[in-house]
Amino acid sequence: MLDITEIRIKKIDKGNFLGYANICISDDFIIRDIKLFDGKNGRYIIMPGARLKKENRFRNFAYPIKDEVRKELLEKISKKYDEEN
């Protein structure tokens, strides 16, 4: 689905927080600071965003619209994370 041309991982390993991923799509578009977690139902990602204080909620800056794309991102980021020593 996505032409992910590069993935960079910064391992943190603090509890269930595993680290950050930066991805490059088609050598043209970068998304930074995708968070990778290990939960009780498996790994999951949280896209970059910020807490909106006035509205008391979190808002993502960029995110996949289709569930298949989110799953693809998770699989590719997890694979790269596992390859890193």
Backbone as XML, in Angstrom:
<?xml version="1.0"?>
<chain id="A" units="angstrom">
  <residue number="1" name="MET">
    <atom name="N" x="0.822" y="-1.190" z="0.000"/>
    <atom name="CA" x="0.000" y="0.000" z="0.000"/>
    <atom name="C" x="0.872" y="1.262" z="0.000"/>
  </residue>
  <residue number="2" name="LEU">
    <atom name="N" x="1.629" y="1.471" z="1.078"/>
    <atom name="CA" x="2.524" y="2.626" z="1.154"/>
    <atom name="C" x="3.898" y="2.248" z="0.628"/>
  </residue>
  <residue number="3" name="ASP">
    <atom name="N" x="4.528" y="3.184" z="-0.024"/>
    <atom name="CA" x="5.904" y="2.984" z="-0.465"/>
    <atom name="C" x="6.822" y="3.571" z="0.607"/>
  </residue>
  <residue number="4" name="ILE">
    <atom name="N" x="7.035" y="2.801" z="1.675"/>
    <atom name="CA" x="7.901" y="3.247" z="2.766"/>
    <atom name="C" x="9.336" y="2.966" z="2.350"/>
  </residue>
  <residue number="5" name="THR">
    <atom name="N" x="10.087" y="4.030" z="2.125"/>
    <atom name="CA" x="11.441" y="3.880" z="1.599"/>
    <atom name="C" x="12.512" y="3.863" z="2.687"/>
  </residue>
  <residue number="6" name="GLU">
    <atom name="N" x="12.157" y="4.313" z="3.898"/>
    <atom name="CA" x="13.122" y="4.271" z="4.998"/>
    <atom name="C" x="12.390" y="4.296" z="6.329"/>
  </residue>
  <residue number="7" name="ILE">
    <atom name="N" x="12.924" y="3.537" z="7.275"/>
    <atom name="CA" x="12.418" y="3.550" z="8.647"/>
    <atom name="C" x="13.613" y="3.676" z="9.566"/>
  </residue>
  <residue number="8" name="ARG">
    <atom name="N" x="13.557" y="4.629" z="10.481"/>
    <atom name="CA" x="14.593" y="4.778" z="11.504"/>
    <atom name="C" x="13.951" y="4.592" z="12.867"/>
  </residue>
  <residue number="9" name="ILE">
    <atom name="N" x="14.635" y="3.844" z="13.714"/>
    <atom name="CA" x="14.123" y="3.519" z="15.048"/>
    <atom name="C" x="15.033" y="4.116" z="16.109"/>
  </residue>
  <residue number="10" name="LYS">
    <atom name="N" x="14.418" y="4.683" z="17.136"/>
    <atom name="CA" x="15.158" y="5.109" z="18.325"/>
    <atom name="C" x="14.568" y="4.322" z="19.496"/>
  </residue>
  <residue number="11" name="LYS">
    <atom name="N" x="15.321" y="3.321" z="19.957"/>
    <atom name="CA" x="14.836" y="2.473" z="21.041"/>
    <atom name="C" x="14.893" y="3.216" z="22.369"/>
  </residue>
  <residue number="12" name="ILE">
    <atom name="N" x="13.844" y="3.063" z="23.151"/>
    <atom name="CA" x="13.766" y="3.675" z="24.472"/>
    <atom name="C" x="13.635" y="2.583" z="25.542"/>
  </residue>
  <residue number="13" name="ASP">
    <atom name="N" x="12.761" y="1.621" z="25.335"/>
    <atom name="CA" x="12.542" y="0.494" z="26.259"/>
    <atom name="C" x="12.276" y="0.951" z="27.698"/>
  </residue>
  <residue number="14" name="LYS">
    <atom name="N" x="11.223" y="1.710" z="27.901"/>
    <atom name="CA" x="10.780" y="2.128" z="29.232"/>
    <atom name="C" x="9.397" y="1.538" z="29.467"/>
  </residue>
  <residue number="15" name="GLY">
    <atom name="N" x="9.347" y="0.455" z="30.210"/>
    <atom name="CA" x="8.062" y="-0.206" z="30.436"/>
    <atom name="C" x="7.523" y="-0.747" z="29.125"/>
  </residue>
  <residue number="16" name="ASN">
    <atom name="N" x="6.268" y="-0.385" z="28.818"/>
    <atom name="CA" x="5.693" y="-0.883" z="27.566"/>
    <atom name="C" x="5.995" y="0.046" z="26.377"/>
  </residue>
  <residue number="17" name="PHE">
    <atom name="N" x="6.671" y="1.179" z="26.625"/>
    <atom name="CA" x="7.085" y="2.080" z="25.553"/>
    <atom name="C" x="8.402" y="1.574" z="24.978"/>
  </residue>
  <residue number="18" name="LEU">
    <atom name="N" x="8.391" y="1.195" z="23.708"/>
    <atom name="CA" x="9.573" y="0.606" z="23.080"/>
    <atom name="C" x="10.465" y="1.644" z="22.399"/>
  </residue>
  <residue number="19" name="GLY">
    <atom name="N" x="9.856" y="2.703" z="21.854"/>
    <atom name="CA" x="10.666" y="3.717" z="21.206"/>
    <atom name="C" x="9.902" y="4.499" z="20.157"/>
  </residue>
  <residue number="20" name="TYR">
    <atom name="N" x="10.679" y="5.260" z="19.363"/>
    <atom name="CA" x="10.126" y="6.113" z="18.308"/>
    <atom name="C" x="10.536" y="5.576" z="16.947"/>
  </residue>
  <residue number="21" name="ALA">
    <atom name="N" x="9.688" y="5.839" z="15.961"/>
    <atom name="CA" x="10.016" y="5.521" z="14.576"/>
    <atom name="C" x="9.811" y="6.768" z="13.729"/>
  </residue>
  <residue number="22" name="ASN">
    <atom name="N" x="10.725" y="6.966" z="12.785"/>
    <atom name="CA" x="10.569" y="7.976" z="11.743"/>
    <atom name="C" x="10.475" y="7.209" z="10.440"/>
  </residue>
  <residue number="23" name="ILE">
    <atom name="N" x="9.490" y="7.566" z="9.611"/>
    <atom name="CA" x="9.348" y="6.879" z="8.326"/>
    <atom name="C" x="9.432" y="7.885" z="7.190"/>
  </residue>
  <residue number="24" name="CYS">
    <atom name="N" x="9.932" y="7.427" z="6.067"/>
    <atom name="CA" x="9.961" y="8.218" z="4.845"/>
    <atom name="C" x="9.098" y="7.490" z="3.817"/>
  </residue>
  <residue number="25" name="ILE">
    <atom name="N" x="8.175" y="8.214" z="3.201"/>
    <atom name="CA" x="7.267" y="7.645" z="2.210"/>
    <atom name="C" x="7.676" y="8.156" z="0.831"/>
  </residue>
  <residue number="26" name="SER">
    <atom name="N" x="7.951" y="7.220" z="-0.064"/>
    <atom name="CA" x="8.310" y="7.509" z="-1.468"/>
    <atom name="C" x="9.475" y="8.483" z="-1.602"/>
  </residue>
  <residue number="27" name="ASP">
    <atom name="N" x="10.401" y="8.465" z="-0.654"/>
    <atom name="CA" x="11.545" y="9.388" z="-0.663"/>
    <atom name="C" x="11.109" y="10.855" z="-0.745"/>
  </residue>
  <residue number="28" name="ASP">
    <atom name="N" x="9.852" y="11.155" z="-0.351"/>
    <atom name="CA" x="9.323" y="12.510" z="-0.491"/>
    <atom name="C" x="8.692" y="13.086" z="0.774"/>
  </residue>
  <residue number="29" name="PHE">
    <atom name="N" x="8.259" y="12.243" z="1.688"/>
    <atom name="CA" x="7.460" y="12.715" z="2.818"/>
    <atom name="C" x="7.895" y="11.986" z="4.088"/>
  </residue>
  <residue number="30" name="ILE">
    <atom name="N" x="8.190" y="12.741" z="5.154"/>
    <atom name="CA" x="8.663" y="12.137" z="6.403"/>
    <atom name="C" x="7.625" y="12.336" z="7.495"/>
  </residue>
  <residue number="31" name="ILE">
    <atom name="N" x="7.401" y="11.291" z="8.257"/>
    <atom name="CA" x="6.592" y="11.375" z="9.478"/>
    <atom name="C" x="7.517" y="10.971" z="10.620"/>
  </residue>
  <residue number="32" name="ARG">
    <atom name="N" x="7.670" y="11.872" z="11.591"/>
    <atom name="CA" x="8.572" y="11.650" z="12.716"/>
    <atom name="C" x="7.787" y="11.335" z="13.984"/>
  </residue>
  <residue number="33" name="ASP">
    <atom name="N" x="8.484" y="10.677" z="14.900"/>
    <atom name="CA" x="7.986" y="10.441" z="16.264"/>
    <atom name="C" x="6.711" y="9.603" z="16.349"/>
  </residue>
  <residue number="34" name="ILE">
    <atom name="N" x="6.659" y="8.547" z="15.555"/>
    <atom name="CA" x="5.599" y="7.559" z="15.721"/>
    <atom name="C" x="6.016" y="6.710" z="16.917"/>
  </residue>
  <residue number="35" name="LYS">
    <atom name="N" x="5.169" y="6.608" z="17.920"/>
    <atom name="CA" x="5.512" y="5.869" z="19.138"/>
    <atom name="C" x="5.111" y="4.409" z="18.989"/>
  </residue>
  <residue number="36" name="LEU">
    <atom name="N" x="6.014" y="3.524" z="19.424"/>
    <atom name="CA" x="5.773" y="2.084" z="19.393"/>
    <atom name="C" x="5.657" y="1.570" z="20.823"/>
  </residue>
  <residue number="37" name="PHE">
    <atom name="N" x="4.566" y="0.877" z="21.087"/>
    <atom name="CA" x="4.304" y="0.330" z="22.412"/>
    <atom name="C" x="4.078" y="-1.167" z="22.326"/>
  </residue>
  <residue number="38" name="ASP">
    <atom name="N" x="4.295" y="-1.845" z="23.462"/>
    <atom name="CA" x="4.002" y="-3.270" z="23.589"/>
    <atom name="C" x="2.935" y="-3.411" z="24.663"/>
  </residue>
  <residue number="39" name="GLY">
    <atom name="N" x="1.706" y="-3.662" z="24.252"/>
    <atom name="CA" x="0.585" y="-3.773" z="25.187"/>
    <atom name="C" x="0.237" y="-5.211" z="25.481"/>
  </residue>
  <residue number="40" name="LYS">
    <atom name="N" x="-0.779" y="-5.404" z="26.304"/>
    <atom name="CA" x="-1.168" y="-6.769" z="26.678"/>
    <atom name="C" x="-1.782" y="-7.531" z="25.503"/>
  </residue>
  <residue number="41" name="ASN">
    <atom name="N" x="-2.242" y="-6.814" z="24.472"/>
    <atom name="CA" x="-2.784" y="-7.461" z="23.276"/>
    <atom name="C" x="-1.828" y="-7.384" z="22.091"/>
  </residue>
  <residue number="42" name="GLY">
    <atom name="N" x="-0.563" y="-7.075" z="22.353"/>
    <atom name="CA" x="0.429" y="-6.985" z="21.290"/>
    <atom name="C" x="0.907" y="-5.561" z="21.087"/>
  </residue>
  <residue number="43" name="ARG">
    <atom name="N" x="1.703" y="-5.381" z="20.071"/>
    <atom name="CA" x="2.268" y="-4.065" z="19.778"/>
    <atom name="C" x="1.232" y="-3.159" z="19.120"/>
  </residue>
  <residue number="44" name="TYR">
    <atom name="N" x="1.434" y="-1.857" z="19.346"/>
    <atom name="CA" x="0.603" y="-0.861" z="18.687"/>
    <atom name="C" x="1.399" y="0.425" z="18.533"/>
  </residue>
  <residue number="45" name="ILE">
    <atom name="N" x="0.922" y="1.287" z="17.641"/>
    <atom name="CA" x="1.584" y="2.564" z="17.394"/>
    <atom name="C" x="0.638" y="3.713" z="17.742"/>
  </residue>
  <residue number="46" name="ILE">
    <atom name="N" x="1.245" y="4.836" z="18.111"/>
    <atom name="CA" x="0.523" y="6.092" z="18.300"/>
    <atom name="C" x="1.197" y="7.114" z="17.393"/>
  </residue>
  <residue number="47" name="MET">
    <atom name="N" x="0.395" y="7.713" z="16.544"/>
    <atom name="CA" x="0.914" y="8.685" z="15.592"/>
    <atom name="C" x="1.248" y="9.994" z="16.304"/>
  </residue>
  <residue number="48" name="PRO">
    <atom name="N" x="2.113" y="10.836" z="15.705"/>
    <atom name="CA" x="2.507" y="12.089" z="16.348"/>
    <atom name="C" x="1.327" y="13.031" z="16.513"/>
  </residue>
  <residue number="49" name="GLY">
    <atom name="N" x="1.324" y="13.738" z="17.630"/>
    <atom name="CA" x="0.248" y="14.679" z="17.912"/>
    <atom name="C" x="0.573" y="15.503" z="19.136"/>
  </residue>
  <residue number="50" name="ALA">
    <atom name="N" x="-0.443" y="16.180" z="19.656"/>
    <atom name="CA" x="-0.261" y="17.026" z="20.830"/>
    <atom name="C" x="-1.558" y="17.098" z="21.619"/>
  </residue>
  <residue number="51" name="ARG">
    <atom name="N" x="-1.413" y="17.372" z="22.906"/>
    <atom name="CA" x="-2.578" y="17.569" z="23.765"/>
    <atom name="C" x="-3.069" y="18.996" z="23.593"/>
  </residue>
  <residue number="52" name="LEU">
    <atom name="N" x="-4.357" y="19.141" z="23.329"/>
    <atom name="CA" x="-4.985" y="20.452" z="23.204"/>
    <atom name="C" x="-5.546" y="20.825" z="24.570"/>
  </residue>
  <residue number="53" name="LYS">
    <atom name="N" x="-4.882" y="21.741" z="25.246"/>
    <atom name="CA" x="-5.248" y="22.081" z="26.626"/>
    <atom name="C" x="-6.651" y="22.666" z="26.726"/>
  </residue>
  <residue number="54" name="LYS">
    <atom name="N" x="-7.002" y="23.548" z="25.823"/>
    <atom name="CA" x="-8.317" y="24.183" z="25.894"/>
    <atom name="C" x="-9.455" y="23.178" z="25.737"/>
  </residue>
  <residue number="55" name="GLU">
    <atom name="N" x="-9.233" y="22.160" z="24.913"/>
    <atom name="CA" x="-10.267" y="21.156" z="24.669"/>
    <atom name="C" x="-10.052" y="19.901" z="25.506"/>
  </residue>
  <residue number="56" name="ASN">
    <atom name="N" x="-8.937" y="19.840" z="26.239"/>
    <atom name="CA" x="-8.590" y="18.702" z="27.086"/>
    <atom name="C" x="-8.669" y="17.374" z="26.328"/>
  </residue>
  <residue number="57" name="ARG">
    <atom name="N" x="-8.031" y="17.344" z="25.167"/>
    <atom name="CA" x="-7.977" y="16.106" z="24.377"/>
    <atom name="C" x="-6.683" y="16.068" z="23.586"/>
  </residue>
  <residue number="58" name="PHE">
    <atom name="N" x="-6.396" y="14.893" z="23.027"/>
    <atom name="CA" x="-5.200" y="14.675" z="22.219"/>
    <atom name="C" x="-5.607" y="14.715" z="20.755"/>
  </residue>
  <residue number="59" name="ARG">
    <atom name="N" x="-4.777" y="15.326" z="19.925"/>
    <atom name="CA" x="-5.066" y="15.391" z="18.486"/>
    <atom name="C" x="-3.843" y="14.969" z="17.700"/>
  </residue>
  <residue number="60" name="ASN">
    <atom name="N" x="-4.029" y="14.013" z="16.804"/>
    <atom name="CA" x="-2.940" y="13.549" z="15.950"/>
    <atom name="C" x="-2.703" y="14.552" z="14.830"/>
  </residue>
  <residue number="61" name="PHE">
    <atom name="N" x="-1.416" y="14.722" z="14.465"/>
    <atom name="CA" x="-1.051" y="15.595" z="13.351"/>
    <atom name="C" x="-1.173" y="14.867" z="12.016"/>
  </residue>
  <residue number="62" name="ALA">
    <atom name="N" x="-0.822" y="13.615" z="12.004"/>
    <atom name="CA" x="-0.884" y="12.786" z="10.799"/>
    <atom name="C" x="-1.307" y="11.389" z="11.230"/>
  </residue>
  <residue number="63" name="TYR">
    <atom name="N" x="-2.126" y="10.747" z="10.412"/>
    <atom name="CA" x="-2.595" y="9.406" z="10.775"/>
    <atom name="C" x="-3.146" y="8.700" z="9.544"/>
  </residue>
  <residue number="64" name="PRO">
    <atom name="N" x="-3.086" y="7.375" z="9.545"/>
    <atom name="CA" x="-3.659" y="6.614" z="8.436"/>
    <atom name="C" x="-5.184" y="6.583" z="8.555"/>
  </residue>
  <residue number="65" name="ILE">
    <atom name="N" x="-5.852" y="6.738" z="7.446"/>
    <atom name="CA" x="-7.310" y="6.703" z="7.431"/>
    <atom name="C" x="-7.805" y="5.262" z="7.409"/>
  </residue>
  <residue number="66" name="LYS">
    <atom name="N" x="-7.121" y="4.413" z="6.663"/>
    <atom name="CA" x="-7.539" y="3.015" z="6.528"/>
    <atom name="C" x="-6.821" y="2.131" z="7.543"/>
  </residue>
  <residue number="67" name="ASP">
    <atom name="N" x="-7.559" y="1.189" z="8.103"/>
    <atom name="CA" x="-6.995" y="0.266" z="9.092"/>
    <atom name="C" x="-5.874" y="-0.584" z="8.496"/>
  </residue>
  <residue number="68" name="GLU">
    <atom name="N" x="-6.000" y="-0.922" z="7.209"/>
    <atom name="CA" x="-4.953" y="-1.733" z="6.563"/>
    <atom name="C" x="-3.616" y="-0.989" z="6.542"/>
  </residue>
  <residue number="69" name="VAL">
    <atom name="N" x="-3.666" y="0.322" z="6.363"/>
    <atom name="CA" x="-2.447" y="1.120" z="6.325"/>
    <atom name="C" x="-1.828" y="1.189" z="7.721"/>
  </residue>
  <residue number="70" name="ARG">
    <atom name="N" x="-2.657" y="1.346" z="8.754"/>
    <atom name="CA" x="-2.151" y="1.335" z="10.138"/>
    <atom name="C" x="-1.480" y="-0.009" z="10.439"/>
  </residue>
  <residue number="71" name="LYS">
    <atom name="N" x="-2.097" y="-1.098" z="10.018"/>
    <atom name="CA" x="-1.514" y="-2.426" z="10.244"/>
    <atom name="C" x="-0.195" y="-2.578" z="9.502"/>
  </residue>
  <residue number="72" name="GLU">
    <atom name="N" x="-0.142" y="-2.066" z="8.271"/>
    <atom name="CA" x="1.102" y="-2.122" z="7.490"/>
    <atom name="C" x="2.204" y="-1.333" z="8.187"/>
  </residue>
  <residue number="73" name="LEU">
    <atom name="N" x="1.881" y="-0.134" z="8.663"/>
    <atom name="CA" x="2.867" y="0.663" z="9.389"/>
    <atom name="C" x="3.365" y="-0.082" z="10.619"/>
  </residue>
  <residue number="74" name="LEU">
    <atom name="N" x="2.454" y="-0.630" z="11.392"/>
    <atom name="CA" x="2.823" y="-1.370" z="12.603"/>
    <atom name="C" x="3.736" y="-2.542" z="12.268"/>
  </residue>
  <residue number="75" name="GLU">
    <atom name="N" x="3.386" y="-3.317" z="11.243"/>
    <atom name="CA" x="4.199" y="-4.477" z="10.861"/>
    <atom name="C" x="5.609" y="-4.061" z="10.445"/>
  </residue>
  <residue number="76" name="LYS">
    <atom name="N" x="5.711" y="-3.025" z="9.618"/>
    <atom name="CA" x="7.023" y="-2.610" z="9.119"/>
    <atom name="C" x="7.867" y="-1.966" z="10.216"/>
  </residue>
  <residue number="77" name="ILE">
    <atom name="N" x="7.250" y="-1.179" z="11.066"/>
    <atom name="CA" x="7.978" y="-0.559" z="12.180"/>
    <atom name="C" x="8.423" y="-1.633" z="13.166"/>
  </residue>
  <residue number="78" name="SER">
    <atom name="N" x="7.539" y="-2.600" z="13.479"/>
    <atom name="CA" x="7.900" y="-3.685" z="14.400"/>
    <atom name="C" x="9.040" y="-4.530" z="13.843"/>
  </residue>
  <residue number="79" name="LYS">
    <atom name="N" x="8.983" y="-4.813" z="12.557"/>
    <atom name="CA" x="10.050" y="-5.605" z="11.936"/>
    <atom name="C" x="11.392" y="-4.892" z="12.043"/>
  </residue>
  <residue number="80" name="LYS">
    <atom name="N" x="11.394" y="-3.599" z="11.730"/>
    <atom name="CA" x="12.636" y="-2.819" z="11.822"/>
    <atom name="C" x="13.128" y="-2.748" z="13.267"/>
  </residue>
  <residue number="81" name="TYR">
    <atom name="N" x="12.209" y="-2.579" z="14.205"/>
    <atom name="CA" x="12.572" y="-2.546" z="15.635"/>
    <atom name="C" x="13.250" y="-3.858" z="16.030"/>
  </residue>
  <residue number="82" name="ASP">
    <atom name="N" x="12.692" y="-4.992" z="15.580"/>
    <atom name="CA" x="13.251" y="-6.303" z="15.934"/>
    <atom name="C" x="14.604" y="-6.534" z="15.278"/>
  </residue>
  <residue number="83" name="GLU">
    <atom name="N" x="14.843" y="-5.935" z="14.117"/>
    <atom name="CA" x="16.125" y="-6.085" z="13.408"/>
    <atom name="C" x="17.249" y="-5.302" z="14.084"/>
  </residue>
  <residue number="84" name="GLU">
    <atom name="N" x="16.897" y="-4.207" z="14.768"/>
    <atom name="CA" x="17.893" y="-3.370" z="15.450"/>
    <atom name="C" x="18.413" y="-4.098" z="16.677"/>
  </residue>
  <residue number="85" name="ASN">
    <atom name="N" x="19.721" y="-4.011" z="16.925"/>
    <atom name="CA" x="20.290" y="-4.678" z="18.100"/>
    <atom name="C" x="20.526" y="-3.732" z="19.234"/>
  </residue>
</chain>
